Amino acid sequence: MEGLLGTSYGVFFIVTIVVMGFAAYVTGQACANTWRPLGHVVFYCFLLGLTDRFLVFALFEGELLSVSGYLIDTAVLIVIALFAFRLNRAARLVTQYPWLYERTGLLSYRKRA
């Protein structure tokens, strides 16, 4: 699996999950709070994936042009950003339009009857 990542598990956890995962979470949160469409989140995560690959290469001598590493890193970042997007979009809709929507769960809402 380390060959697919282009780096070790520890570097993957520190750089991708902790550092860039925080950036992906904040990106999803910002897109939800500014009413941007879901496609913007995915596009920004592809850019964050490039940044992640560069940080792994520059700081930990990982592979820069590892396609599988880029795809795995980007997929993880997209999942984190989409979670943040949905969490914040649901909260925003429920608080901004309480007469239209009610919360049904952490990531879900429904129209009021």
N, CA, C and O atoms as a GROMACS GRO file, in nm:
protein
  452
    1MET      N    1   0.082  -0.120   0.000
    1MET     CA    2   0.000   0.000   0.000
    1MET      C    3   0.086   0.126   0.000
    1MET      O    4   0.048   0.227  -0.057
    2GLU      N    5   0.203   0.119   0.065
    2GLU     CA    6   0.289   0.237   0.067
    2GLU      C    7   0.335   0.273  -0.074
    2GLU      O    8   0.359   0.390  -0.102
    3GLY      N    9   0.348   0.175  -0.161
    3GLY     CA   10   0.385   0.203  -0.299
    3GLY      C   11   0.276   0.279  -0.372
    3GLY      O   12   0.304   0.364  -0.457
    4LEU      N   13   0.151   0.250  -0.339
    4LEU     CA   14   0.039   0.323  -0.400
    4LEU      C   15   0.032   0.467  -0.351
    4LEU      O   16  -0.003   0.557  -0.427
    5LEU      N   17   0.064   0.488  -0.224
    5LEU     CA   18   0.058   0.623  -0.167
    5LEU      C   19   0.172   0.712  -0.213
    5LEU      O   20   0.157   0.834  -0.216
    6GLY      N   21   0.283   0.654  -0.248
    6GLY     CA   22   0.400   0.731  -0.286
    6GLY      C   23   0.476   0.783  -0.166
    6GLY      O   24   0.567   0.865  -0.182
    7THR      N   25   0.442   0.736  -0.048
    7THR     CA   26   0.507   0.778   0.076
    7THR      C   27   0.472   0.677   0.186
    7THR      O   28   0.402   0.579   0.159
    8SER      N   29   0.518   0.701   0.307
    8SER     CA   30   0.487   0.610   0.418
    8SER      C   31   0.351   0.643   0.479
    8SER      O   32   0.293   0.748   0.451
    9TYR      N   33   0.302   0.553   0.562
    9TYR     CA   34   0.172   0.573   0.626
    9TYR      C   35   0.174   0.693   0.721
    9TYR      O   36   0.076   0.768   0.728
   10GLY      N   37   0.283   0.711   0.792
   10GLY     CA   38   0.294   0.823   0.885
   10GLY      C   39   0.288   0.957   0.815
   10GLY      O   40   0.219   1.049   0.860
   11VAL      N   41   0.360   0.968   0.704
   11VAL     CA   42   0.358   1.092   0.626
   11VAL      C   43   0.219   1.114   0.568
   11VAL      O   44   0.168   1.226   0.566
   12PHE      N   45   0.156   1.007   0.520
   12PHE     CA   46   0.020   1.017   0.467
   12PHE      C   47  -0.075   1.070   0.574
   12PHE      O   48  -0.156   1.159   0.549
   13PHE      N   49  -0.064   1.014   0.695
   13PHE     CA   50  -0.153   1.056   0.803
   13PHE      C   51  -0.128   1.202   0.840
   13PHE      O   52  -0.223   1.280   0.851
   14ILE      N   53  -0.002   1.240   0.859
   14ILE     CA   54   0.030   1.377   0.903
   14ILE      C   55  -0.007   1.479   0.796
   14ILE      O   56  -0.079   1.574   0.824
   15VAL      N   57   0.041   1.460   0.674
   15VAL     CA   58   0.023   1.561   0.570
   15VAL      C   59  -0.119   1.557   0.514
   15VAL      O   60  -0.186   1.660   0.508
   16THR      N   61  -0.165   1.440   0.474
   16THR     CA   62  -0.294   1.433   0.405
   16THR      C   63  -0.411   1.444   0.502
   16THR      O   64  -0.500   1.526   0.481
   17ILE      N   65  -0.411   1.365   0.606
   17ILE     CA   66  -0.527   1.363   0.696
   17ILE      C   67  -0.529   1.486   0.786
   17ILE      O   68  -0.632   1.552   0.796
   18VAL      N   69  -0.418   1.517   0.850
   18VAL     CA   70  -0.419   1.626   0.949
   18VAL      C   71  -0.410   1.763   0.882
   18VAL      O   72  -0.501   1.845   0.896
   19VAL      N   73  -0.303   1.789   0.809
   19VAL     CA   74  -0.280   1.924   0.755
   19VAL      C   75  -0.376   1.956   0.641
   19VAL      O   76  -0.451   2.052   0.648
   20MET      N   77  -0.372   1.873   0.536
   20MET     CA   78  -0.456   1.902   0.420
   20MET      C   79  -0.602   1.866   0.447
   20MET      O   80  -0.692   1.923   0.385
   21GLY      N   81  -0.627   1.774   0.538
   21GLY     CA   82  -0.765   1.744   0.579
   21GLY      C   83  -0.829   1.864   0.646
   21GLY      O   84  -0.947   1.892   0.623
   22PHE      N   85  -0.754   1.935   0.728
   22PHE     CA   86  -0.805   2.058   0.788
   22PHE      C   87  -0.835   2.162   0.680
   22PHE      O   88  -0.937   2.230   0.685
   23ALA      N   89  -0.745   2.173   0.582
   23ALA     CA   90  -0.768   2.267   0.472
   23ALA      C   91  -0.891   2.228   0.391
   23ALA      O   92  -0.968   2.315   0.350
   24ALA      N   93  -0.912   2.099   0.369
   24ALA     CA   94  -1.030   2.052   0.296
   24ALA      C   95  -1.157   2.079   0.376
   24ALA      O   96  -1.259   2.118   0.318
   25TYR      N   97  -1.152   2.059   0.507
   25TYR     CA   98  -1.269   2.086   0.592
   25TYR      C   99  -1.306   2.234   0.586
   25TYR      O  100  -1.423   2.268   0.571
   26VAL      N  101  -1.208   2.320   0.597
   26VAL     CA  102  -1.233   2.464   0.592
   26VAL      C  103  -1.282   2.505   0.452
   26VAL      O  104  -1.365   2.595   0.440
   27THR      N  105  -1.232   2.440   0.349
   27THR     CA  106  -1.278   2.468   0.213
   27THR      C  107  -1.425   2.432   0.197
   27THR      O  108  -1.503   2.510   0.143
   28GLY      N  109  -1.463   2.314   0.243
   28GLY     CA  110  -1.603   2.274   0.237
   28GLY      C  111  -1.693   2.365   0.318
   28GLY      O  112  -1.804   2.397   0.276
   29GLN      N  113  -1.644   2.406   0.433
   29GLN     CA  114  -1.720   2.497   0.519
   29GLN      C  115  -1.738   2.633   0.451
   29GLN      O  116  -1.847   2.689   0.454
   30ALA      N  117  -1.633   2.685   0.392
   30ALA     CA  118  -1.640   2.816   0.326
   30ALA      C  119  -1.733   2.812   0.204
   30ALA      O  120  -1.809   2.906   0.180
   31CYS      N  121  -1.727   2.705   0.128
   31CYS     CA  122  -1.815   2.694   0.011
   31CYS      C  123  -1.961   2.683   0.053
   31CYS      O  124  -2.049   2.740  -0.012
   32ALA      N  125  -1.988   2.612   0.160
   32ALA     CA  126  -2.127   2.600   0.208
   32ALA      C  127  -2.177   2.733   0.263
   32ALA      O  128  -2.291   2.771   0.238
   33ASN      N  129  -2.093   2.804   0.336
   33ASN     CA  130  -2.136   2.930   0.397
   33ASN      C  131  -2.152   3.043   0.296
   33ASN      O  132  -2.222   3.140   0.324
   34THR      N  133  -2.089   3.032   0.181
   34THR     CA  134  -2.102   3.135   0.078
   34THR      C  135  -2.193   3.090  -0.036
   34THR      O  136  -2.196   3.152  -0.142
   35TRP      N  137  -2.268   2.980  -0.015
   35TRP     CA  138  -2.369   2.930  -0.108
   35TRP      C  139  -2.311   2.894  -0.244
   35TRP      O  140  -2.378   2.911  -0.346
   36ARG      N  141  -2.190   2.844  -0.248
   36ARG     CA  142  -2.130   2.800  -0.374
   36ARG      C  143  -2.180   2.659  -0.406
   36ARG      O  144  -2.215   2.583  -0.315
   37PRO      N  145  -2.183   2.624  -0.535
   37PRO     CA  146  -2.229   2.489  -0.570
   37PRO      C  147  -2.128   2.382  -0.531
   37PRO      O  148  -2.012   2.410  -0.503
   38LEU      N  149  -2.177   2.259  -0.530
   38LEU     CA  150  -2.096   2.145  -0.488
   38LEU      C  151  -1.975   2.122  -0.578
   38LEU      O  152  -1.873   2.072  -0.532
   39GLY      N  153  -1.986   2.158  -0.704
   39GLY     CA  154  -1.875   2.140  -0.797
   39GLY      C  155  -1.752   2.220  -0.760
   39GLY      O  156  -1.640   2.179  -0.789
   40HIS      N  157  -1.773   2.335  -0.697
   40HIS     CA  158  -1.659   2.416  -0.654
   40HIS      C  159  -1.577   2.342  -0.549
   40HIS      O  160  -1.454   2.350  -0.549
   41VAL      N  161  -1.644   2.271  -0.460
   41VAL     CA  162  -1.574   2.196  -0.356
   41VAL      C  163  -1.483   2.090  -0.418
   41VAL      O  164  -1.368   2.074  -0.378
   42VAL      N  165  -1.536   2.019  -0.515
   42VAL     CA  166  -1.458   1.913  -0.580
   42VAL      C  167  -1.339   1.973  -0.655
   42VAL      O  168  -1.228   1.920  -0.648
   43PHE      N  169  -1.361   2.083  -0.727
   43PHE     CA  170  -1.251   2.148  -0.799
   43PHE      C  171  -1.142   2.195  -0.704
   43PHE      O  172  -1.023   2.174  -0.731
   44TYR      N  173  -1.180   2.257  -0.593
   44TYR     CA  174  -1.081   2.303  -0.497
   44TYR      C  175  -1.005   2.186  -0.434
   44TYR      O  176  -0.888   2.200  -0.399
   45CYS      N  177  -1.071   2.072  -0.419
   45CYS     CA  178  -1.003   1.955  -0.362
   45CYS      C  179  -0.901   1.898  -0.459
   45CYS      O  180  -0.799   1.844  -0.416
   46PHE      N  181  -0.927   1.908  -0.589
   46PHE     CA  182  -0.824   1.866  -0.685
   46PHE      C  183  -0.700   1.954  -0.672
   46PHE      O  184  -0.588   1.905  -0.683
   47LEU      N  185  -0.720   2.082  -0.648
   47LEU     CA  186  -0.605   2.171  -0.626
   47LEU      C  187  -0.536   2.141  -0.494
   47LEU      O  188  -0.413   2.144  -0.486
   48LEU      N  189  -0.615   2.110  -0.390
   48LEU     CA  190  -0.554   2.071  -0.262
   48LEU      C  191  -0.476   1.941  -0.276
   48LEU      O  192  -0.374   1.923  -0.209
   49GLY      N  193  -0.521   1.851  -0.361
   49GLY     CA  194  -0.447   1.727  -0.387
   49GLY      C  195  -0.311   1.754  -0.448
   49GLY      O  196  -0.213   1.688  -0.414
   50LEU      N  197  -0.305   1.850  -0.540
   50LEU     CA  198  -0.176   1.890  -0.597
   50LEU      C  199  -0.084   1.949  -0.490
   50LEU      O  200   0.036   1.920  -0.487
   51THR      N  201  -0.141   2.030  -0.405
   51THR     CA  202  -0.062   2.088  -0.296
   51THR      C  203  -0.012   1.980  -0.201
   51THR      O  204   0.102   1.984  -0.156
   52ASP      N  205  -0.097   1.883  -0.173
   52ASP     CA  206  -0.058   1.773  -0.086
   52ASP      C  207   0.058   1.695  -0.146
   52ASP      O  208   0.155   1.663  -0.075
   53ARG      N  209   0.051   1.663  -0.274
   53ARG     CA  210   0.160   1.592  -0.341
   53ARG      C  211   0.290   1.672  -0.333
   53ARG      O  212   0.397   1.615  -0.310
   54PHE      N  213   0.281   1.803  -0.353
   54PHE     CA  214   0.402   1.885  -0.347
   54PHE      C  215   0.461   1.886  -0.206
   54PHE      O  216   0.583   1.877  -0.190
   55LEU      N  217   0.377   1.898  -0.103
   55LEU     CA  218   0.428   1.898   0.034
   55LEU      C  219   0.495   1.766   0.069
   55LEU      O  220   0.600   1.764   0.134
   56VAL      N  221   0.436   1.655   0.027
   56VAL     CA  222   0.497   1.524   0.052
   56VAL      C  223   0.632   1.515  -0.019
   56VAL      O  224   0.728   1.462   0.036
   57PHE      N  225   0.639   1.566  -0.140
   57PHE     CA  226   0.764   1.564  -0.216
   57PHE      C  227   0.869   1.656  -0.154
   57PHE      O  228   0.984   1.616  -0.136
   58ALA      N  229   0.831   1.778  -0.122
   58ALA     CA  230   0.927   1.878  -0.075
   58ALA      C  231   0.975   1.852   0.068
   58ALA      O  232   1.093   1.873   0.098
   59LEU      N  233   0.887   1.806   0.154
   59LEU     CA  234   0.924   1.790   0.295
   59LEU      C  235   0.971   1.650   0.332
   59LEU      O  236   1.054   1.635   0.422
   60PHE      N  237   0.919   1.548   0.263
   60PHE     CA  238   0.948   1.411   0.306
   60PHE      C  239   1.004   1.324   0.194
   60PHE      O  240   1.009   1.202   0.209
   61GLU      N  241   1.047   1.382   0.084
   61GLU     CA  242   1.109   1.312  -0.027
   61GLU      C  243   1.021   1.201  -0.083
   61GLU      O  244   1.070   1.094  -0.120
   62GLY      N  245   0.890   1.227  -0.090
   62GLY     CA  246   0.797   1.133  -0.152
   62GLY      C  247   0.798   1.151  -0.303
   62GLY      O  248   0.870   1.236  -0.356
   63GLU      N  249   0.719   1.070  -0.371
   63GLU     CA  250   0.711   1.080  -0.516
   63GLU      C  251   0.619   1.196  -0.554
   63GLU      O  252   0.505   1.204  -0.508
   64LEU      N  253   0.668   1.286  -0.638
   64LEU     CA  254   0.588   1.400  -0.681
   64LEU      C  255   0.484   1.358  -0.784
   64LEU      O  256   0.369   1.401  -0.776
   65LEU      N  257   0.522   1.277  -0.879
   65LEU     CA  258   0.435   1.242  -0.989
   65LEU      C  259   0.370   1.104  -0.971
   65LEU      O  260   0.354   1.030  -1.068
   66SER      N  261   0.334   1.070  -0.850
   66SER     CA  262   0.266   0.945  -0.822
   66SER      C  263   0.117   0.964  -0.848
   66SER      O  264   0.047   1.029  -0.771
   67VAL      N  265   0.069   0.907  -0.957
   67VAL     CA  266  -0.072   0.924  -0.995
   67VAL      C  267  -0.163   0.856  -0.892
   67VAL      O  268  -0.264   0.914  -0.852
   68SER      N  269  -0.127   0.736  -0.850
   68SER     CA  270  -0.210   0.667  -0.751
   68SER      C  271  -0.209   0.742  -0.618
   68SER      O  272  -0.312   0.750  -0.551
   69GLY      N  273  -0.094   0.797  -0.580
   69GLY     CA  274  -0.088   0.876  -0.457
   69GLY      C  275  -0.175   1.001  -0.466
   69GLY      O  276  -0.245   1.036  -0.370
   70TYR      N  277  -0.170   1.066  -0.581
   70TYR     CA  278  -0.254   1.185  -0.601
   70TYR      C  279  -0.402   1.150  -0.595
   70TYR      O  280  -0.480   1.221  -0.531
   71LEU      N  281  -0.442   1.041  -0.660
   71LEU     CA  282  -0.583   1.003  -0.660
   71LEU      C  283  -0.632   0.964  -0.521
   71LEU      O  284  -0.743   1.000  -0.482
   72ILE      N  285  -0.551   0.890  -0.446
   72ILE     CA  286  -0.590   0.851  -0.311
   72ILE      C  287  -0.598   0.973  -0.221
   72ILE      O  288  -0.695   0.989  -0.147
   73ASP      N  289  -0.497   1.059  -0.226
   73ASP     CA  290  -0.498   1.181  -0.145
   73ASP      C  291  -0.617   1.269  -0.179
   73ASP      O  292  -0.684   1.321  -0.089
   74THR      N  293  -0.644   1.287  -0.306
   74THR     CA  294  -0.754   1.372  -0.348
   74THR      C  295  -0.888   1.312  -0.308
   74THR      O  296  -0.979   1.386  -0.268
   75ALA      N  297  -0.902   1.181  -0.318
   75ALA     CA  298  -1.027   1.116  -0.277
   75ALA      C  299  -1.053   1.137  -0.128
   75ALA      O  300  -1.166   1.164  -0.088
   76VAL      N  301  -0.950   1.124  -0.047
   76VAL     CA  302  -0.965   1.148   0.097
   76VAL      C  303  -1.004   1.293   0.124
   76VAL      O  304  -1.091   1.320   0.207
   77LEU      N  305  -0.940   1.386   0.055
   77LEU     CA  306  -0.971   1.527   0.074
   77LEU      C  307  -1.112   1.561   0.027
   77LEU      O  308  -1.180   1.644   0.089
   78ILE      N  309  -1.157   1.499  -0.080
   78ILE     CA  310  -1.294   1.523  -0.129
   78ILE      C  311  -1.396   1.473  -0.027
   78ILE      O  312  -1.496   1.541  -0.002
   79VAL      N  313  -1.372   1.358   0.032
   79VAL     CA  314  -1.464   1.304   0.133
   79VAL      C  315  -1.473   1.398   0.252
   79VAL      O  316  -1.582   1.426   0.301
   80ILE      N  317  -1.360   1.447   0.300
   80ILE     CA  318  -1.358   1.539   0.414
   80ILE      C  319  -1.430   1.670   0.379
   80ILE      O  320  -1.509   1.720   0.458
   81ALA      N  321  -1.402   1.724   0.261
   81ALA     CA  322  -1.464   1.851   0.221
   81ALA      C  323  -1.614   1.836   0.198
   81ALA      O  324  -1.690   1.926   0.235
   82LEU      N  325  -1.657   1.725   0.140
   82LEU     CA  326  -1.801   1.705   0.119
   82LEU      C  327  -1.875   1.687   0.250
   82LEU      O  328  -1.989   1.732   0.264
   83PHE      N  329  -1.812   1.622   0.347
   83PHE     CA  330  -1.871   1.612   0.480
   83PHE      C  331  -1.890   1.750   0.542
   83PHE      O  332  -1.998   1.781   0.594
   84ALA      N  333  -1.787   1.832   0.536
   84ALA     CA  334  -1.796   1.968   0.591
   84ALA      C  335  -1.899   2.051   0.516
   84ALA      O  336  -1.972   2.129   0.576
   85PHE      N  337  -1.904   2.035   0.384
   85PHE     CA  338  -2.000   2.109   0.303
   85PHE      C  339  -2.142   2.074   0.344
   85PHE      O  340  -2.224   2.164   0.368
   86ARG      N  341  -2.172   1.946   0.352
   86ARG     CA  342  -2.308   1.904   0.386
   86ARG      C  343  -2.344   1.943   0.529
   86ARG      O  344  -2.457   1.985   0.555
   87LEU      N  345  -2.251   1.928   0.620
   87LEU     CA  346  -2.276   1.965   0.759
   87LEU      C  347  -2.310   2.113   0.772
   87LEU      O  348  -2.405   2.149   0.840
   88ASN      N  349  -2.233   2.198   0.707
   88ASN     CA  350  -2.254   2.342   0.717
   88ASN      C  351  -2.372   2.390   0.633
   88ASN      O  352  -2.440   2.484   0.672
   89ARG      N  353  -2.396   2.326   0.518
   89ARG     CA  354  -2.511   2.365   0.436
   89ARG      C  355  -2.642   2.334   0.509
   89ARG      O  356  -2.735   2.415   0.507
   90ALA      N  357  -2.650   2.218   0.574
   90ALA     CA  358  -2.770   2.183   0.650
   90ALA      C  359  -2.791   2.279   0.766
   90ALA      O  360  -2.903   2.323   0.792
   91ALA      N  361  -2.684   2.311   0.836
   91ALA     CA  362  -2.695   2.404   0.948
   91ALA      C  363  -2.736   2.543   0.901
   91ALA      O  364  -2.816   2.610   0.966
   92ARG      N  365  -2.681   2.587   0.788
   92ARG     CA  366  -2.713   2.719   0.734
   92ARG      C  367  -2.859   2.727   0.691
   92ARG      O  368  -2.927   2.826   0.721
   93LEU      N  369  -2.908   2.625   0.623
   93LEU     CA  370  -3.047   2.625   0.578
   93LEU      C  371  -3.143   2.626   0.696
   93LEU      O  372  -3.243   2.699   0.694
   94VAL      N  373  -3.115   2.547   0.798
   94VAL     CA  374  -3.205   2.538   0.912
   94VAL      C  375  -3.204   2.666   0.994
   94VAL      O  376  -3.310   2.708   1.043
   95THR      N  377  -3.089   2.730   1.010
   95THR     CA  378  -3.085   2.852   1.089
   95THR      C  379  -3.131   2.975   1.010
   95THR      O  380  -3.190   3.066   1.068
   96GLN      N  381  -3.106   2.978   0.881
   96GLN     CA  382  -3.143   3.095   0.803
   96GLN      C  383  -3.290   3.091   0.760
   96GLN      O  384  -3.353   3.195   0.745
   97TYR      N  385  -3.344   2.973   0.739
   97TYR     CA  386  -3.483   2.958   0.696
   97TYR      C  387  -3.556   2.862   0.790
   97TYR      O  388  -3.596   2.754   0.748
   98PRO      N  389  -3.575   2.901   0.917
   98PRO     CA  390  -3.637   2.807   1.012
   98PRO      C  391  -3.785   2.779   0.982
   98PRO      O  392  -3.839   2.678   1.028
   99TRP      N  393  -3.852   2.867   0.908
   99TRP     CA  394  -3.991   2.844   0.874
   99TRP      C  395  -4.007   2.748   0.756
   99TRP      O  396  -4.116   2.698   0.731
  100LEU      N  397  -3.899   2.722   0.683
  100LEU     CA  398  -3.904   2.631   0.568
  100LEU      C  399  -3.846   2.493   0.598
  100LEU      O  400  -3.897   2.392   0.549
  101TYR      N  401  -3.740   2.488   0.678
  101TYR     CA  402  -3.668   2.362   0.698
  101TYR      C  403  -3.652   2.329   0.846
  101TYR      O  404  -3.643   2.418   0.930
  102GLU      N  405  -3.650   2.200   0.875
  102GLU     CA  406  -3.620   2.153   1.010
  102GLU      C  407  -3.513   2.045   1.001
  102GLU      O  408  -3.505   1.972   0.903
  103ARG      N  409  -3.433   2.037   1.103
  103ARG     CA  410  -3.322   1.943   1.104
  103ARG      C  411  -3.372   1.804   1.140
  103ARG      O  412  -3.454   1.788   1.230
  104THR      N  413  -3.323   1.704   1.069
  104THR     CA  414  -3.360   1.565   1.097
  104THR      C  415  -3.241   1.480   1.138
  104THR      O  416  -3.258   1.367   1.182
  105GLY      N  417  -3.123   1.533   1.125
  105GLY     CA  418  -3.002   1.460   1.163
  105GLY      C  419  -2.882   1.552   1.150
  105GLY      O  420  -2.896   1.672   1.126
  106LEU      N  421  -2.766   1.495   1.168
  106LEU     CA  422  -2.644   1.575   1.161
  106LEU      C  423  -2.622   1.634   1.023
  106LEU      O  424  -2.582   1.749   1.010
  107LEU      N  425  -2.650   1.555   0.919
  107LEU     CA  426  -2.625   1.601   0.782
  107LEU      C  427  -2.753   1.620   0.702
  107LEU      O  428  -2.747   1.648   0.582
  108SER      N  429  -2.867   1.605   0.764
  108SER     CA  430  -2.991   1.609   0.687
  108SER      C  431  -3.090   1.710   0.743
  108SER      O  432  -3.083   1.752   0.859
  109TYR      N  433  -3.182   1.748   0.657
  109TYR     CA  434  -3.291   1.839   0.691
  109TYR      C  435  -3.410   1.804   0.602
  109TYR      O  436  -3.396   1.727   0.506
  110ARG      N  437  -3.525   1.858   0.633
  110ARG     CA  438  -3.643   1.836   0.549
  110ARG      C  439  -3.730   1.960   0.553
  110ARG      O  440  -3.716   2.046   0.640
  111LYS      N  441  -3.820   1.968   0.456
  111LYS     CA  442  -3.913   2.080   0.451
  111LYS      C  443  -4.016   2.062   0.560
  111LYS      O  444  -4.060   1.951   0.589
  112ARG      N  445  -4.054   2.175   0.618
  112ARG     CA  446  -4.159   2.171   0.720
  112ARG      C  447  -4.293   2.145   0.652
  112ARG      O  448  -4.317   2.187   0.539
  113ALA      N  449  -4.378   2.076   0.725
  113ALA     CA  450  -4.510   2.045   0.670
  113ALA      C  451  -4.605   2.165   0.680
  113ALA      O  452  -4.720   2.156   0.638
   0.00000   0.00000   0.00000
